[in-house]
Amino acid sequence: MVDDFKIDPWGVSAIDDYDRLIREFGIEEITESLRQKMIKNRFIRRKIIFGHRDLGLIYKAMEQGQPWAVMSGIKPSGPFHLGTSTTALEIVEFQRMGGKVYYGIADIESWEDNGIPWEEAEETAVDNIADILAFGLDPSPEKAYIWRQSKEPKVKDVCFKVSRLVTQNMLNAIYGERTFGLYIASLIQVGDIVLPQVVEGPQPTIVPVGIDQDPHIRLTRDLTRRNYKKFFLPGATYHYLLAGIDGSEKMAKRNPNSYFTFNEPLDAVEKKVKGALTGGRKNLKEQKELGGDPQKCMVYKMLMYHFEENDETLKKDFEMCVKGELMCGDHKRECVEKALKFIKNHRKKKEKLIDKARNLLKID
Ligand code: SF4
């Protein structure tokens, strides 16, 4: 039953039944034909994004040369890590495909969820934006708009406007019993998601999210339907959440071995990659005879999500692993090398982008 199957967008529980989510919440699977149409997007191509709502409208807009937007954001409660950076990388892919990026700093949410005052969240927000610029986001005004929730009256206006039709029962059904602060933060987020259409008029909008954020998408679509008759219902893409690299259910702050940030000392990163869970067998003999299981392997997933640029290499590694021709020790060493190279390059680029990030956020 849907009623006893809630996803908690602020929680740390892992999702263990994606098929059930797809069925019960009406998420569409990415068909092969749609994948082919959106093949330029690395996360769709690699099947990391598995589901969507209304992604077809984006393709249609692309085909017809109509404007469309890609919206996302970050709660400024800490540096990007392997898990949280996935959506940031996804919006860069969508921007390269022609979407205008709308990127919100969810500082109201970081206060409501984590008790971080807006002023304190500023430096984290600068760090987050410098990261996303280093990932390749083009911040020119015709291609991107970046805001802080606390400083953007338009998103607050949407929150007040849509609240008139929201009852506590409705929020309870979606989120369970939460503080009013979190309920308000979710209504502010409705403002974030419809902002492209408030600012630029009705146009298809796609919001790349982890599946755990779907409650916000459902709420936004419902309130858009009821309040903004001319707007497109905001669409979404859903990616598989990365589990903890140490084999724990989910990347979580309380378990530092489950993830690393791009700000961490390189020797700590190296240690964590070396300690990652693999899908390998218990010894070399079995690995050669039976092959490994890349689907269960966090080394393979780190390469797939972040550190391997070449699709062919990924495919070859997969095949060699299942045939028992690739050994985990060698593959881990390769992954360490690629991760460190990626992080070093990323930091070099990021250093030069801090001032730019500050300007974009209008922080002195
Ligand atoms: S060989 Fe590589 S992909 Fe296969 S299980 Fe080992 S580390 Fe993972």
Residues whose N, C-alpha, C, O or C-beta is under 5 A from the ligand:
A	BS01	SF4	T278 G279 G280 G292 D293 P294 C297 V299 Y300 C321 L326 M327 C328 H331
